[in-house]
């Protein structure tokens, strides 16, 4: 997974120039403040996009060191990119934060927590067998007597708050791993689909629904065998080297599949894959292929919404839609999910008061910033409860895990699904009518 020294130097130079240019675009107007979840919670300038840009600028110019007190403000950033949507100057805050974290991680200070995070991701995510082993441990825990014991009221009352919250936040591993189904032989058109790191283990039903919907639209679905993690978590953690290596491997795997498009049902993965062109822009060997890969990548909801739909049957009930941050703010896909949901007969879409406010999942954020993540989740669940909806639909596995944890904590009888699952349900109901 290595790069040459010259390649690293070129990458650092290009990223440094982009960082200075991005910082210079900020005019300190403050439009970002009311869009930033951490600023709204804390009200402190240093925990706003504008404040964090000032801190990063000070580090870049050598006026401030990457001290723990400063880095705490960067760590508290969700990288939800809501500030990008609000910014009238088009500041690329996501790229600023990723570059700043990479500069710290690659610099002399190299804080231990950041190094451990990057190393853990590097040793886990590119390897399917290691992910499978971790999921097997979680599945074994769920099947053991421990969960029932720990969830007894008398036991829970004695548990430390952090342990209680961690136990409630554990994802529920599906009984069976997703395996690509045989494809109809009569479909001439083909798309490739990202299998991903956790989706096959946690939400195989979402993958299965996605494949069925794409088949109904006339596409065979190809899963490249050499696919690896998209690199999003490593990139957000500042490990550009690993993210670039994973991007190159995916480009080789997917572009060799001979397909029309690359379809992704994980908003966080899709946003990073759409930005492979920028990530590898300084690599002459991959620049063109990365740009082509990015142009072929589509979120499944924008892809499906661009096609005529077969007759949809009824799906009764009230549904509320939670915008996944990297779908609405990074990919700018807002109308496609709503258009699809509104097309389903008898489905009542009840909008949240703040549908695009981050739920607090944000990749590893719910693990490393439990306090702020819990505050944001509580706010989100308050919003959900006001709708009275029995179903929460979203577009990212991290959001699904977080919202499921919130529902368990509140004791709510609500179902959390990916939007594509409701489309699949409606298509199946439509077939049964004919």
N, C-alpha and C positions, 0 to 999 in steps of 0.2 A: 504493500500500500504506500510505497514511497514516491516522492517527487524528487527531482534533482535540486541541488542547491540553487542553481540559476532560476529554475522555475519558481522556487519559493521566494526568491528575491524579486522576481518580476511580479509575482502575485501580490507581495507585500507593497510594492511600489504602486501598482494599479489601485489596490484597495486604499492606500493612503491618500492618493490623489482624489479618489471618489469620496472619501470621508471628508476631506477639506472642502470639496465642492458642495457636498450635501449640507454640511454645517453652515456654510455661507448662505444657503438659501433660506435659513430660518431668520425671519425678521422680528421675532419675539412679540408677535401680535397677541398671543394668548388664546387664539381660537381653539387650540388643542386642549386647554385646561378642562373644559366641561365634557370632553370626550374621554379623558383618561380615568380609568377605574381607580387607580391608586391615589390620584390627586383628589378625586371625589370622596374617597374614604378618609384621607389624612389631611388634606388641605395644605400640604407643604410644597413649596415651590420645587425643592430638590427631588420630589417624587412626582413631578409632572414631566411631560416630554420636553418642554422648554427648559426646565431646570436641569434635566439629565443631559441635554445637548450642551448646556453651559459647562457642566462638569466634564463632559467628554472633550470639549474644546480646550478646557484648562489643562487636561492631561496631555492632549495632542501638542499643545504649545509649551509644555514643560513647566506650567505654572502650578500644577498640582500632581501629587503622586497617587498611585493606585493603592491608597491606604484602605484598610478594612471599612472605615467609616464612610468613605466615598463609594466603595464598591457595593455597600449595602443598598444604596439608592439604585444602582444599576441592576442588582440582583432582584429588587422588588418589581422591576418592570416585567409585565406579562408578555411583552412583544406582541400584543394583540393588534397593533397597527391601526387602532381606531383614530389615533391622532392624524394619520395620513389621510383618512377620509375627511377629517375636519379642516385640514391645513389648506389655506388658499394659495400658498406658495409652492405646493407640491413637494414638501420636504420628505425625503425618503428615510423616515425614522427607522424603519426595520433594518435597512442596510447600515445606517449609522450605528445602531446598537450591536448588530452582528460584527461589524468591523471593530468597534471599540472592545468588545469582549475578546475577539481574536487577538487584538494588539496586546491586551493584558495577559492573555494566556500564553502568547508567544514571547512576551517580554521578560524582564529580569525578575519581576515580583512573583508572578505565577502563584497566586494564592492556592493553598492546599485544597480547599473545598472545590474550587474550579477545576483543578487538575484531576481530582478524584472523580468528579462528574464526567469529565471528558474521557477519562480512561475507562470508566465503567461502561459508557456508551460504546466506546471503541471495541471493547472486549465482548459486548453482547449483541448489538443490533445487526452487524453484518452476518451473523451466524445463526441460521435457522435452528440448528440442533440445540444451541444454548438457550434460545428463546423457548423452544419446545420443552426443555428441561425445567426452566423456570415456571412455565405454565403448568407442567405436570405437578410441581410442588404445590402450586396454588390449588389445583384441582384436588390433590390429596388432602390438603388442609380442609377444603370445603366438605369433603366426604367423611372427615373424621368427627369425633364427638366434640371437638374444641369449639367450633362456632356456636353450637347450641349452648354450651356451658358458658362461654364468654358473654352471650347475649341475655343471660338470665338477669333480671333486674337487680337481684342482690349482689351478683358478681360485678355487673357493670358499675354499680354505685361505688365499688371499692377500687375500680381500675383507674389509673392515672388518666387525666383528660387526653393527653397526647396519644396514649395507647388505644383508648376508646375511639378516638377520631380515626386513627390509622386502620383499626379493624373494620370500621364502618365504610371506609373508603376503598377497601380491597375490591377489585373487580371480580365479577362472577365469570369463571371460565366455563365455556360451553362444554357439554359432554363429549362432543366430537369435533375434530379438526375439519375445517373446510377443505374439500378436495374438488378440484375442477371437474364438473360433470362432462360426459360425452357431448359433443356438439352436433347439432343437426347437420347432416351432410349436404343438404340442398341450399345452404346459405352461401352465396358467392362472396359477399362483402365480409370484412373481418376487422375487428378492433383488438388491441391488446389491453389488458387490464392489470393494474397493480395489485398484487396479492397483499403486500405490506407485511409489517412485523407482528402486530397484535390482532388485527382483524380476523385472520383465519382461526384464531384461538378463542377470541372473545365474542365475535359477531359473525360466525359462519353463515347465519341466516341472512345477514345483510349482503354478503357476497353472493349467496345463492339467489336472492331476489334480484340483485343487479344483473347477474347472468341471464336470468329468465326474461327480464325486461329488455335487455339488449337483443336477445334472440327474437323476441316478438317484433322488434323493430327491424329485423332482417340481418342481424350481424352474428357471425361466429365470434366467440370470445377466446382469445389466445392468452395464455399465461406463460411468458418466457421463463424457461427453467433457470437461466442465469441471473434472474432479477435479485436485487439486494435491497436493503433498507434505502429509502429515498434520501437520507442524510439530513432531514430537517432538524432533528433533535441535536445532532452534532453541530450543525451550523449555528443554531440558536445558542448553543453552549460555548461558541467561540472556536470550535475545532474545525477550522476551514480545511485543513489538510485531509482529514477523514471525509468530510462532506464532499470534497472534490473527487476523491478516489471513488466513493460510492456513486457519485453522479456519472463518472466515466464508465463504470461497470454497467450501470443501468442503460446508458446511451447505447453501448455495444449490444446489450441484450435486447432492447426494445426495437431499435432501428433495424435489426436483422430479422425481425419477425414478419416483415412484409405486410403491414397493416395500414389502414387509413387514419387511425387516430389512437391515442393512448388515453384510456378512460380511467378515472380515479374516483373512488367514493369516499376518500378521506381528505377533507378540505386542507388540513395541515400539510399532508404529503403533496397534494396537487399544487399548492401555492409555491412550494420549493421547487418542484419539478418544472413549473412554468418559468422559473427564474434560473434554470440551468444555464441559459445563454449568458447571463450576467456572471454567474459563478465561474464559468470557464472561458470568459471572454479573453483572458490573457494567455490562453493555451492555444497556440496555432494549430496543433494537431486535432483539437476537439472543438474549436470555436464554431465552425460551420455546423457540425453535427449537433452540438448543444443547442444552437439556435433553432435548428430543424426540430429537434426533440421537443423543445419548449413550445413551438408553434403547433405541434400535434397534440399536446396535452390538453385534455378537457375534463372538467369536473363532470361527473355522471349526470347531474341535474341540468347543467347547461347543455350537455350533449343531447339528453332526452328531450328537453324543451324545444330544441331546434328541429325536431322531427314531428310529422303528423302522427297522432296517437290513435291506436285502435279504439273501438268503443269501450268506454269505461263503465264498470258496474258500480253499484252503491257501496260506500263504506260509511256507515252511520256513526255519528259521534262528533264531539267537539275536540278539535286539535289546536294546540298552540305551537307556533314555530319559533325556535331559538336559532338566530343567525350564528353560525360558526364564524369566529373572528377571521380566520384566514380564507373563508369563502367571501364574506361581505367586504372586508377591509383590504385584503391582499389581492384577491381575484376579482373583486367588484361584481360578484354575482349576487344579486338581491332579488330580482323579479322572477327568475326561472323557478325556484322552489315554490314560491307563492302561486305562480301561474299554474303549476302542476297540481298543487293541493286544491286550488279553486276549481280545477277541471273535474274533480272527483264528485260525482253526484252524492248528495246527502251528507257530505263532509262539511262541517262548519268550522271555518278557520277563525280563531279568536286571537287577535294580535296581542302580544305582550306590550307593556308600557315602554320597555327599553329592550327590544328584541336583539339589538346588536351590542349590548353591554356584555362584556366577557363574564362567563360563568365561573372563572377561577381555575379551570383545568390547565390550559396553556402548556401542554407537554408535560414536563417534569415539575412544573410550578406547584401543583397540588401536593407534591412530595417534599419539596425543598422550602416552600413558603406556605406552610400549612395555615398559619394564622390569617394572612390576607386572603388566601384561597377560600377559607371557611367563611370569611366575611362576605366575599363576593357571591359565594354559593347561597348563603342565607338570603342575600338581597334578591338573587335570581329566583329562589324558591318562593319568596314572598310575592314576586311578580307573577309566577306561575299560578299560585293559589288564587290570585284575584281573578284569573280567567275562568276558573271552574272547569277547565278542560281535563279530560280523562286520558289524553295522549299528548306527550311532548315529542315533537318531531325536530330533528336537527340533521347535521350533515358531516359529522366528524366523530370518530370513536372516542377521542378524549372527552368531548362534550357529553357523549352518551354515558360514559363511565361516571363523570362528575354529576350529571343530572340524576342518574340512578342512585348514586350515593346520597344526594340531597333528598330524594323521595323516601329512601329508607330511613334517613334521620328524622324526617317529618312524619313518618308513618302514613304517607299518602298512597292511595290506591290509584296510581297513574302508571301508564306504560310509556317507556322511552323507546323511540324507534328512529331509524334513518328514514328520511322522506322517501327514498326509493322503495322501501318496504311497503308503504301505503300505495305507491303507484303499482307495484306488483300485485297487491291485494285487489286493487280496482280493476286491473287488467284481467286477473283471473275471474273476478265476478262478472266482467263483461263477456268473457268466453262462455261462462255457464248460462248466460241469457240466450245465446245463439243456438 
